[in-house]
Amino acid sequence: MSNFLSLSRSSAQASHSHSNSKRRRRRSFKGSSNATDIFDFLRSSNRNGHNTNEIQELICEECIHDEDLPELERLLIEYHRSIHLSALELPHNSLTSKSTRCIASILNVQHETLLYLNLAHNAITSIGLKELIEPIQSSVSCLIHLDLTGTLLGSSSGDSIAQLLRNNTVLQKLNLTNNQIGTKGIKAIVPALTTNSTLRCLNLSYNNIKARGAALLATALEESSSICNLKILNLNSNAVGQLGMKNLSRMLTNNRTIESLYIGMNNIGEKGAAYLAFAIKHNYTIRLLHINDNQIGPNAASILFDQLTDDNRTILNLNLAWNNIGIQGAKDLTEVFKKNAILTDIDLSGNQIGSDGVILLANSVSYNISLNNIDLSNNHIDDSGAYAMSEAICDPKCSLQNIQWEDNPDISADAIRSLSRTQHVKRNREYWLDKLVQNLLEGNIHSINLSKRKVGNEEVLFLVKTLMNDPTIRSSPPLIRSIWANGRLLTTRSLIPLFELSLSSPSNVMRLYLKDCCNAGDEKNMEAIAKYLPNSKSIQVLYMAGCSITKIGAMKVAHGLKHNTTLRRLNLDNNQIGDDGLIELASAFPHKALTSLSVNRNNITDSSMGSQGLTQVEELHLNNNAITDFGALELCKNLKDGCLTWLSLLNNQVTERGGASIRAFMPETIPGSSIVDY
């Protein structure tokens, strides 16, 4: 309706808010309301002297019946000097042909302003239609939009519809959806189309016109090509088949007015789609084409895509849902994405494309400068396809803005999160991430600090992949003094590549800081550390505070430490390694380079304090644990043979007695250098 109604406020309304004005102009009664509410509103508005002429849209849905129409008619006649409706909507009201006389009377009274009449889903029938069209075909009628969806018109209504189309010179949009007009009804209607020059939108969906009806319609539109100005034609679900599509395609080949064609659910099959493809090759006006649910298959889809690649440069919106185009169809579509610079929206839902097909599409969307929306719902897609498309959309060169993924149960929550972040990632790349990478490659900067930015897997993966795959730096990677990152958005998907970049040879990363990455303690991540740490030639600081590391993770780190020769400082604060984890870490000491170990707030007790390796570092931080004087005494047993010069036991249960024991045993390599905090 919005395309056909343009409502304006009078100058007297200028001081009122927009929301109040909107409420006054559009009055809606639905469900719980009844006819009495409607009548009381109209009476009170008039009685109290309200500006009833501001009520321009009256909506009454599921709340009035045949017996209520005479009173509605009477009130609108009585108040016709103050009520000027532009829209009257009466859908779903159980009205019958008995009400059409009253509705016709209202149309006569409101003829100067009424633009839209909605009687959808009422049993008007062909009998009521005869009475209804009288005021509409009058020369004084302003009605431009008539919705008769599901009004039980039947095939016998064809003559009345034809009469309306012949005599009315104003109506622009006619909706006859789901009325079982059939071939007989269409036969009566189409001659009137040859003389009508005002109708812009005709909706005949769900009317079972079949191939014969489609042929009659096609012939009429061909014969009236110099008169008819029809722009939108909806023939969804009419069983036109391949023969009907053949005739419609013949008409479309030369038609220069139709801009939107809906031909879904018509069983046109492969041959019908081939006919349509030929028409598209020669048609230069269609902007929207919906051929969903026609089982055209990959071969016909390929023919159609050829036209979109080579000849047609007008179609903006294409719906191919539920056509079984498969992986082959997706492969052929990639050429469209690479060469077509017009298409903005495409629906590929329910086409068994699978992840392999989506990966093919993902590799081509970055070439396209026009595509904004794609629907890939119900296509048996898993994480591999979702991640591939997510990565493609994150490219600033990719114009794609929105993707629908419903009914793909194999896509994980992490992949869905990745897809939801694509526009954020794209902005990050445009504003700072691409510049950061370029500066790293050129040697202008030597540190990466992501700790104050909201980043996820996508940003980290882009950074890592660019640095690792750039052919100019594979043999001589840039010096990166430090990498900082934090946040719960980072998962195994990006952390393992980050560990490979930071720890594996020939990496030049010296310090890696991860804070509050609650997924970093995942066993796979810790296995990656154990894998890459032994061969690292540069890493000196590994900081993983608040990363949900357990005793298993500590064991993996210890395994990597035993063969590492570069790490100097290890911080595992605020994790859950416990006594067992600390014992595992202690087994890796003495270490060739490690001088500082920090395991603050890790649920550590006295049980692990006897581990000899704890005193083989210079600095040991055990704050915020559950260590007592007994644990301090156990630690003292190994101090004489150790190298510990700084011990911090703040916020434990160590008393002055335990502190004194430690100070007595702490070695003083330099007089006054040993420090104990408790």
C-alpha positions in Angstrom: 0.0 0.0 0.0 2.9 2.4 0.8 3.7 2.6 -2.9 0.3 3.9 -3.8 -0.5 6.2 -0.8 1.1 9.5 -0.1 -0.4 11.2 3.0 0.4 14.6 4.3 -0.4 16.5 7.5 -2.2 19.8 7.5 -0.4 22.9 8.8 -2.6 22.8 11.9 -0.7 19.6 13.0 2.8 21.1 12.8 3.1 21.6 16.5 2.3 18.0 17.4 4.9 15.2 17.6 5.3 12.9 14.6 4.3 9.8 16.7 1.0 11.4 17.8 0.3 12.5 14.3 1.0 9.0 13.0 -1.4 7.5 15.6 -4.2 10.0 14.7 -3.8 9.4 10.9 -3.9 5.6 11.3 -6.5 4.0 13.5 -6.5 0.3 13.9 -9.0 -2.1 15.5 -8.0 -5.8 15.6 -8.8 -9.0 17.4 -10.0 -8.0 20.9 -11.9 -4.9 19.5 -15.4 -5.1 18.2 -17.8 -3.1 16.1 -19.0 -1.1 19.2 -15.5 0.1 19.8 -15.2 1.4 16.2 -18.6 3.1 16.3 -17.9 4.7 19.7 -14.6 6.0 18.5 -16.2 7.7 15.4 -19.1 9.2 17.4 -16.9 10.5 20.2 -14.4 12.0 17.8 -17.2 13.9 16.0 -19.1 14.8 19.3 -16.0 16.2 21.0 -15.0 18.2 18.0 -11.8 16.3 17.4 -10.1 16.6 14.1 -11.6 13.5 12.7 -10.3 14.5 9.2 -6.9 13.5 10.5 -8.2 9.8 10.6 -7.0 8.9 7.1 -6.5 5.2 7.5 -9.1 3.0 9.2 -8.2 -0.6 9.8 -10.8 -3.1 11.1 -9.5 -6.7 11.2 -11.3 -9.7 12.7 -13.8 -7.5 14.6 -16.9 -6.7 12.4 -19.5 -8.7 10.6 -22.2 -8.3 8.0 -24.7 -6.9 10.5 -22.2 -4.2 11.5 -21.7 -2.7 8.0 -25.0 -0.7 7.9 -24.0 1.3 11.0 -20.4 1.8 9.7 -21.9 3.0 6.4 -24.3 5.4 8.3 -21.6 6.9 10.4 -19.2 7.5 7.5 -22.1 9.1 5.5 -23.1 11.3 8.5 -19.6 12.4 9.2 -18.4 12.6 5.6 -17.7 16.3 5.8 -15.0 15.7 8.5 -13.8 12.1 7.8 -11.7 11.8 4.6 -10.3 8.3 4.4 -7.4 7.5 2.1 -7.4 3.8 3.2 -10.1 1.5 4.4 -8.9 -2.0 5.4 -11.5 -4.7 6.4 -9.5 -8.0 6.1 -10.4 -11.2 7.9 -13.9 -10.1 9.0 -16.2 -13.0 7.8 -17.9 -10.5 5.5 -20.0 -11.9 2.7 -21.7 -10.5 -0.4 -24.4 -9.1 1.9 -22.0 -6.4 2.9 -20.9 -5.2 -0.5 -23.9 -2.8 -1.0 -22.8 -1.0 2.2 -19.1 -1.0 1.1 -20.1 0.3 -2.3 -22.0 3.1 -0.6 -18.9 4.0 1.5 -16.9 4.1 -1.7 -19.3 6.6 -3.2 -19.2 8.8 -0.1 -15.4 8.7 0.2 -14.6 8.7 -3.6 -12.7 12.0 -3.4 -9.9 10.7 -1.1 -10.1 6.9 -0.8 -7.0 5.3 -2.5 -6.8 1.9 -1.0 -9.5 -0.7 -0.2 -8.6 -4.0 1.4 -11.3 -6.7 1.6 -8.9 -9.7 1.7 -10.1 -13.0 3.2 -13.8 -12.2 3.2 -16.4 -14.3 1.3 -17.3 -11.5 -1.2 -17.9 -14.0 -4.1 -18.6 -13.1 -7.7 -22.1 -11.9 -6.6 -20.8 -9.3 -4.2 -18.1 -8.3 -6.7 -20.8 -7.1 -9.2 -22.2 -4.7 -6.7 -18.7 -3.6 -5.4 -17.3 -2.6 -8.8 -20.0 -0.1 -9.6 -18.5 2.9 -7.6 -14.9 1.8 -8.5 -15.5 2.1 -12.2 -17.1 5.4 -11.8 -15.3 8.3 -13.4 -15.0 10.1 -10.0 -13.3 7.2 -8.2 -9.8 7.8 -6.9 -9.1 4.2 -5.9 -5.7 3.1 -7.0 -5.2 -0.1 -5.0 -7.8 -2.9 -4.6 -7.0 -6.1 -2.6 -9.4 -9.0 -3.1 -7.1 -11.8 -1.9 -9.0 -14.9 -0.9 -12.5 -13.6 -1.5 -13.9 -16.7 -3.2 -14.5 -14.9 -6.5 -14.2 -18.1 -8.6 -14.1 -18.4 -12.4 -17.5 -16.7 -12.8 -16.0 -13.4 -11.6 -14.0 -13.0 -14.8 -16.7 -10.8 -16.5 -16.9 -8.4 -13.6 -13.1 -8.1 -13.3 -13.0 -7.4 -17.1 -15.7 -4.8 -16.8 -13.8 -3.1 -14.0 -10.6 -3.1 -16.1 -12.3 -1.7 -19.2 -14.1 1.1 -17.5 -11.7 2.2 -14.7 -9.0 4.6 -15.7 -7.4 5.1 -12.2 -6.8 1.7 -10.6 -3.1 0.8 -10.6 -2.8 -2.3 -8.4 -5.2 -5.2 -8.4 -4.6 -8.2 -6.1 -6.7 -11.3 -7.0 -4.6 -13.9 -5.1 -6.1 -17.2 -4.2 -9.5 -16.9 -5.9 -9.6 -20.0 -8.1 -10.2 -17.8 -11.2 -8.9 -20.6 -13.4 -8.6 -20.7 -17.2 -12.3 -19.7 -17.6 -11.9 -16.6 -15.6 -8.7 -15.6 -17.2 -10.3 -16.0 -20.6 -12.8 -13.4 -19.7 -10.3 -11.0 -18.1 -7.5 -10.8 -20.7 -9.4 -9.0 -23.4 -9.9 -6.1 -21.0 -6.1 -5.9 -20.4 -5.6 -5.0 -24.1 -7.4 -1.7 -23.6 -6.2 -0.8 -20.0 -3.3 1.6 -19.8 -3.4 2.4 -16.1 -2.9 -0.9 -14.3 0.6 -1.3 -13.0 0.5 -4.4 -10.8 -1.6 -7.5 -11.3 -1.4 -10.3 -8.8 -3.0 -13.6 -10.1 -1.1 -16.0 -7.8 -2.7 -19.2 -6.6 -5.5 -19.1 -9.2 -4.8 -22.3 -11.2 -4.9 -20.6 -14.6 -2.7 -23.5 -16.0 -0.8 -23.5 -19.3 -3.9 -22.4 -21.3 -4.5 -19.4 -19.1 -0.8 -18.4 -19.3 -1.0 -18.6 -23.1 -4.1 -16.4 -23.2 -2.5 -13.9 -20.8 0.8 -13.8 -22.9 -1.2 -13.2 -26.1 -3.1 -10.4 -24.6 0.0 -8.7 -23.3 1.7 -9.1 -26.6 -1.2 -7.5 -28.5 -1.5 -4.6 -26.1 2.3 -3.8 -26.0 1.7 -0.3 -27.1 -1.1 0.3 -24.6 -0.6 -1.9 -21.5 1.8 -0.4 -18.9 1.8 -3.4 -16.6 5.0 -3.4 -14.5 4.5 -6.1 -11.9 3.0 -9.5 -12.8 2.6 -12.2 -10.2 1.7 -15.7 -11.4 3.0 -17.7 -8.5 1.5 -21.2 -8.0 -0.7 -21.4 -11.2 0.4 -24.8 -12.6 1.5 -23.1 -15.9 4.1 -25.8 -16.5 6.7 -25.7 -19.2 4.2 -25.1 -22.0 2.8 -22.0 -20.2 6.3 -20.8 -19.6 7.0 -21.2 -23.3 4.2 -18.8 -24.2 5.0 -16.3 -21.4 8.7 -16.3 -22.5 7.6 -15.5 -26.0 5.8 -12.4 -24.7 8.7 -11.4 -22.4 11.1 -11.5 -25.3 9.6 -8.3 -26.7 7.9 -6.9 -23.6 9.3 -3.5 -22.5 7.1 -2.7 -19.5 7.2 -5.6 -17.0 9.9 -5.0 -14.4 8.9 -7.6 -11.8 7.9 -11.2 -12.7 6.8 -13.8 -10.1 6.6 -17.2 -11.6 7.5 -19.5 -8.7 5.8 -22.8 -7.8 4.7 -23.5 -11.4 6.5 -26.7 -12.2 8.2 -25.2 -15.3 11.0 -27.6 -15.0 14.2 -27.6 -17.0 12.6 -26.9 -20.3 10.5 -24.1 -19.0 13.6 -22.5 -17.4 15.4 -22.8 -20.7 12.6 -20.9 -22.5 12.8 -18.2 -19.8 16.5 -17.9 -20.2 16.0 -17.2 -23.9 13.6 -14.4 -23.0 15.9 -12.9 -20.5 18.6 -12.7 -23.2 16.4 -10.3 -25.2 14.6 -8.6 -22.3 16.0 -5.3 -20.9 13.3 -4.3 -18.4 12.9 -7.1 -15.9 14.5 -6.0 -12.6 13.0 -8.7 -10.3 12.7 -12.3 -11.3 11.3 -15.0 -8.9 11.3 -18.5 -10.2 11.5 -20.4 -6.9 10.2 -23.9 -6.3 10.3 -25.0 -10.0 12.9 -27.8 -9.8 14.8 -26.4 -12.8 17.9 -28.3 -11.9 21.6 -27.5 -12.5 21.5 -27.7 -16.3 18.8 -25.1 -16.7 20.3 -22.9 -14.0 23.5 -22.9 -16.0 21.7 -21.7 -19.1 20.1 -19.0 -17.1 23.4 -17.9 -15.5 24.9 -17.7 -19.0 22.4 -14.9 -19.8 23.1 -13.1 -16.6 26.8 -13.3 -17.4 26.8 -12.4 -21.1 23.7 -10.6 -22.1 21.3 -9.5 -19.4 22.4 -6.5 -17.4 19.1 -5.5 -15.8 18.0 -8.1 -13.2 18.6 -6.9 -9.7 16.7 -9.4 -7.6 16.8 -13.1 -8.4 14.9 -15.8 -6.4 16.1 -19.4 -7.3 15.0 -21.0 -4.0 14.2 -24.7 -4.0 15.3 -25.5 -7.5 17.9 -28.2 -6.8 20.8 -26.5 -8.6 23.3 -28.3 -6.4 27.1 -27.8 -6.4 27.2 -27.6 -10.2 24.7 -24.7 -10.2 26.8 -22.9 -7.5 29.9 -23.4 -9.6 28.2 -21.9 -12.7 26.9 -19.0 -10.5 30.4 -18.0 -9.6 30.9 -16.7 -13.2 27.8 -14.5 -12.6 29.3 -13.1 -9.5 32.6 -12.3 -11.2 31.1 -10.6 -14.3 27.7 -9.3 -13.4 27.8 -5.9 -11.8 24.0 -5.4 -11.5 22.6 -8.2 -9.3 22.0 -7.0 -5.8 19.8 -9.8 -4.2 19.8 -13.6 -4.8 17.8 -16.3 -2.9 19.5 -19.7 -3.2 17.7 -21.4 -0.2 16.9 -25.1 -0.4 19.2 -25.9 -3.3 21.5 -28.6 -1.8 24.5 -26.5 -2.5 26.4 -27.8 0.5 29.6 -26.4 2.0 31.6 -27.2 -1.2 29.2 -25.1 -3.2 29.3 -22.2 -0.7 33.1 -22.3 -0.7 33.0 -21.8 -4.5 30.6 -18.9 -4.1 32.8 -17.4 -1.3 35.8 -17.4 -3.6 33.9 -15.3 -6.2 31.8 -12.8 -4.2 34.8 -10.5 -3.6 34.9 -9.9 -7.4 31.3 -8.6 -7.3 30.7 -4.9 -6.7 26.9 -5.0 -6.5 25.6 -8.0 -4.6 24.2 -7.0 -1.2 22.0 -9.9 0.0 22.2 -13.7 -0.4 19.9 -16.3 1.1 21.7 -19.7 1.7 19.1 -21.1 4.1 18.5 -24.9 4.1 21.5 -25.9 2.0 23.2 -28.6 4.1 26.1 -26.2 5.0 28.5 -26.8 7.8 31.2 -24.7 9.5 33.6 -24.9 6.5 31.2 -23.2 4.2 30.1 -20.7 6.8 33.7 -19.7 7.7 34.6 -19.4 4.0 31.8 -17.0 3.3 32.5 -15.1 6.5 36.1 -14.5 5.5 35.0 -13.4 2.0 32.5 -10.9 3.3 35.1 -9.4 5.6 37.1 -8.2 2.6 36.4 -4.5 2.2 36.2 -5.0 -1.5 33.2 -7.3 -1.1 29.8 -5.5 -1.4 27.8 -8.3 0.3 26.0 -7.0 3.4 23.6 -9.7 4.6 23.4 -13.5 4.5 20.5 -15.7 5.7 21.6 -19.1 7.1 18.5 -20.5 8.7 17.9 -24.2 8.7 21.6 -25.2 8.4 21.9 -27.1 11.7 25.5 -28.2 11.1 26.7 -24.6 11.4 28.1 -24.2 15.0 27.4 -21.3 17.3 31.0 -20.1 16.8 30.5 -20.0 13.0 27.2 -18.1 13.4 29.0 -15.6 15.7 31.6 -15.2 13.0 29.0 -14.5 10.4 27.3 -12.0 12.6 30.5 -10.0 13.0 31.3 -9.6 9.3 30.3 -6.0 9.0 32.2 -5.1 12.2 35.3 -6.9 10.9 35.0 -5.1 7.5 34.9 -1.7 9.2 37.9 -2.7 11.3 39.8 -3.7 8.2 38.9 -0.4 6.5 39.7 1.8 9.5 42.9 0.3 11.0 43.6 -3.5 10.5 44.8 -3.3 6.9 47.0 -0.3 7.7 48.4 -2.2 10.7 49.4 -5.2 8.6 50.9 -3.0 5.9 53.0 -1.2 8.5 54.2 -4.5 9.9 55.2 -5.8 6.4 57.0 -2.6 5.7 58.8 -2.6 9.0 57.3 0.7 10.2 56.1 -0.8 13.5 57.2 -3.8 15.6 54.3 -4.4 18.0 50.7 -5.5 17.7 48.3 -4.2 20.4 44.8 -5.5 20.1 44.0 -5.3 23.8 42.0 -2.1 23.5 40.0 -3.1 20.4 37.0 -5.3 20.2 38.4 -8.1 18.0 37.5 -11.7 17.4 38.7 -14.7 15.4 38.3 -13.0 12.1 40.7 -10.1 12.8 43.3 -12.3 14.3 43.1 -14.8 11.5 43.5 -12.1 8.9 46.5 -10.8 10.7 48.1 -14.2 11.1 47.3 -15.4 7.5 48.7 -12.3 5.9 51.9 -12.4 7.9 52.4 -16.1 7.4 51.4 -16.3 3.7 53.1 -13.2 2.4 55.8 -14.6 0.0 58.2 -11.8 0.8 58.5 -12.6 4.5 58.3 -16.4 4.6 62.1 -16.8 4.9 62.6 -13.6 6.9 59.6 -12.7 9.0 59.4 -9.2 10.4 60.5 -8.5 14.0 57.5 -8.3 16.2 58.5 -7.4 19.7 55.1 -7.9 21.3 51.5 -9.1 20.6 48.7 -8.2 22.9 45.2 -9.6 22.6 42.3 -10.3 24.9 38.6 -11.2 25.0 36.2 -14.1 25.0 35.7 -13.8 21.2 39.0 -15.6 20.5 38.6 -19.3 20.2 40.7 -22.3 19.0 40.0 -21.3 15.4 42.3 -18.2 15.7 44.4 -19.0 18.8 46.1 -22.1 17.3 47.3 -20.0 14.2 48.3 -17.2 16.6 50.5 -19.7 18.6 52.0 -20.9 15.3 52.8 -17.4 14.3 54.2 -16.5 17.7 56.0 -19.7 18.7 57.1 -21.7 15.7 60.3 -21.2 13.9 61.2 -18.9 12.1 58.9 -16.6 14.0 60.4 -13.3 15.3 57.7 -12.7 18.0 59.4 -11.9 21.3 56.5 -11.5 23.7 52.9 -12.8 23.5 50.3 -11.4 25.9 46.8 -13.0 26.2 44.5 -11.8 28.9 41.0 -13.0 29.8 40.8 -15.3 26.7 38.5 -17.8 28.3 38.8 -20.2 25.4 42.6 -20.2 25.4 42.9 -23.0 28.0 41.2 -25.4 25.6 43.2 -28.6 25.4 43.8 -28.2 21.6 45.3 -24.7 22.2 47.6 -26.0 24.9 48.7 -28.9 22.7 49.6 -26.3 20.1 51.8 -24.5 22.7 53.4 -27.8 23.5 54.0 -28.4 19.8 55.5 -25.0 18.9 57.3 -23.9 22.1 60.2 -26.4 21.9 61.4 -25.1 18.5 60.8 -21.4 19.2 63.9 -19.2 18.6 62.5 -15.8 19.7 59.8 -16.0 22.3 60.9 -14.6 25.6 57.6 -13.8 27.4 54.4 -15.8 27.4 51.6 -14.2 29.4 48.3 -16.1 29.6 46.3 -14.6 32.6 42.6 -15.5 32.9 42.7 -18.0 30.1 40.9 -20.9 31.9 44.1 -23.1 31.9 43.7 -26.3 34.0 46.3 -28.8 35.2 46.1 -30.5 31.8 47.1 -27.2 30.2 49.9 -26.7 32.7 51.2 -30.1 31.8 51.2 -29.2 28.1 53.1 -26.0 28.8 55.6 -28.0 31.0 56.2 -30.4 28.1 56.9 -27.6 25.7 59.2 -25.9 28.3 61.5 -28.9 28.7 62.8 -28.5 25.1 62.6 -24.7 24.9 65.7 -22.5 25.2 64.4 -18.9 24.9 61.5 -18.3 27.2 62.4 -16.0 30.1 59.1 -15.1 31.8 55.9 -17.2 32.1 52.7 -15.8 33.6 49.7 -18.0 34.2 47.8 -15.8 36.7 44.1 -16.3 37.4 43.7 -19.8 36.0 42.9 -23.2 37.5 46.1 -25.1 37.3 46.0 -26.1 41.1 48.7 -28.1 42.8 48.9 -30.8 40.2 49.4 -28.2 37.5 52.1 -26.4 39.5 53.9 -29.7 40.1 54.0 -30.3 36.4 55.4 -26.9 35.7 58.1 -27.3 38.4 59.2 -30.5 36.7 60.4 -28.4 33.8 62.9 -26.4 36.0 65.7 -25.7 36.0 65.2 -24.1 32.6 68.0 -22.7 30.4 66.4 -19.3 30.2 63.3 -19.0 32.4 63.8 -16.7 35.3 60.2 -15.7 36.3 57.1 -17.7 37.0 53.8 -16.1 38.1 50.9 -18.4 39.1 48.9 -15.9 41.2 45.3 -16.9 42.0 45.4 -20.5 40.8 43.9 -22.5 43.8 47.4 -23.6 44.9 47.8 -25.0 48.4 50.7 -26.4 50.5 50.6 -29.7 48.6 52.8 -28.4 45.8 55.2 -26.3 47.8 57.7 -29.1 48.2 58.4 -29.2 44.4 62.1 -28.7 44.0 61.8 -26.9 40.7 60.0 -24.0 42.2 63.2 -22.6 43.6 65.0 -22.9 40.3 63.7 -19.6 39.0 64.7 -16.1 40.2 61.2 -14.8 40.7 58.2 -16.7 41.9 54.8 -15.1 42.3 52.2 -17.1 44.3 49.8 -14.4 45.4 46.1 -15.0 46.2 46.3 -18.7 46.7 45.8 -20.9 49.8 49.3 -21.4 51.1 50.0 -21.5 54.9 53.1 -21.5 57.1 53.4 -25.2 56.5 53.7 -24.6 52.8 56.2 -21.9 53.4 58.3 -24.3 55.4 58.1 -26.9 52.6 59.3 -24.3 50.2 62.3 -23.4 52.5 63.7 -27.0 52.2 64.8 -26.3 48.7 65.8 -22.6 49.0 69.4 -23.3 49.9 70.0 -25.2 46.6 67.9 -22.8 44.5 68.3 -19.4 42.9 65.2 -17.7 44.1 65.7 -14.0 44.8 62.1 -12.7 44.7 59.2 -14.5 46.3 55.7 -13.0 46.6 53.1 -14.7 48.8 50.6 -11.8 49.2 47.0 -12.7 50.2 47.8 -16.2 51.3 47.6 -17.6 54.9 51.3 -17.1 55.6 52.0 -15.5 59.0 55.1 -13.7 60.3 56.4 -17.1 61.4 56.3 -18.5 57.9 57.8 -15.3 56.4 60.7 -15.4 58.9 61.4 -19.0 57.9 61.6 -18.1 54.2 63.8 -15.0 54.8 66.2 -17.1 56.8 66.7 -19.6 54.0 66.5 -17.1 51.0 70.0 -16.8 49.4 71.5 -13.3 49.1 73.4 -13.3 45.9 73.8 -9.5 46.4 73.5 -8.3 50.0 69.9 -7.1 50.5 68.7 -8.3 47.2 66.4 -11.1 48.4 62.8 -9.9 48.7 59.8 -11.7 50.3 56.3 -10.4 50.2 53.6 -12.1 52.3 
